[in-house]
């Protein structure tokens, strides 16, 4: 995927992660995109570690893995803020 695809995927994943886990988190558009992109990297690394292979392209499986990674990052962020 190109950099623009990563940003679009990151935005979508970040929005879904914030919808799944609503709360009083500081940050706006850029933090949401960063959360989504980071989630894509974390989700991909975890999936590769568990033997699911690598995920490439903009598809439903990649979206679910990235969303799971973004939620994991959000949980860790909230735990660190306490």
C-alpha positions in Angstrom: 0.0 0.0 0.0 1.1 3.5 -0.7 1.5 6.2 2.0 -1.9 7.7 1.1 -3.6 4.3 1.5 -1.9 4.0 4.9 -3.3 7.4 6.0 -6.8 6.6 4.8 -6.7 3.2 6.4 -5.3 4.8 9.6 -8.1 7.4 9.7 -10.8 4.8 9.2 -9.3 2.4 11.8 -8.7 5.2 14.3 -12.3 6.3 14.0 -13.6 2.8 14.5 -11.3 2.3 17.5 -12.6 5.5 19.1 -16.2 4.4 18.4 -15.6 1.0 20.0 -13.9 2.5 23.0 -15.4 6.0 23.6 -13.9 8.1 26.3 -12.3 11.4 27.2 -9.1 11.1 25.2 -7.2 14.2 24.2 -6.3 14.6 20.6 -8.1 15.3 17.4 -7.7 14.3 13.8 -4.0 13.8 13.7 -4.0 11.6 16.9 -6.8 9.5 15.5 -4.8 8.9 12.3 -1.7 8.2 14.2 -3.6 5.7 16.4 -4.9 4.0 13.3 -1.6 3.8 11.6 0.1 2.5 14.7 -2.7 0.0 15.1 -2.1 -1.3 11.6 1.6 -1.8 12.4 0.9 -3.4 15.8 -2.0 -5.6 14.5 0.2 -6.7 11.6 3.1 -7.6 13.8 0.9 -9.5 16.2 -0.8 -11.4 13.3 2.5 -12.2 11.8 3.8 -13.4 15.2 0.7 -15.7 15.6 1.3 -17.2 12.2 -1.5 -15.5 10.2 1.0 -14.4 7.6 1.4 -10.9 6.3 -1.5 -8.7 5.3 -1.2 -6.4 2.3 -3.7 -4.3 0.6 -6.9 -2.6 1.6 -9.2 -5.5 2.5 -11.5 -6.6 5.3 -8.9 -8.9 7.0 -6.4 -6.1 7.1 -9.0 -3.7 8.4 -9.9 -6.0 11.3 -6.3 -6.7 12.2 -5.5 -3.0 12.1 -8.6 -2.2 14.2 -7.6 -4.8 16.8 -4.1 -3.2 17.0 -5.5 0.3 17.4 -7.8 -0.9 20.2 -4.8 -2.5 21.9 -2.8 0.7 21.6 -5.8 2.7 23.0 -6.1 0.3 26.0 -2.4 0.6 26.7 -2.5 4.4 26.3 -5.4 4.7 28.8 -3.6 2.3 31.2 -0.4 4.4 31.1 -2.4 7.6 31.7 -3.8 6.3 35.0 
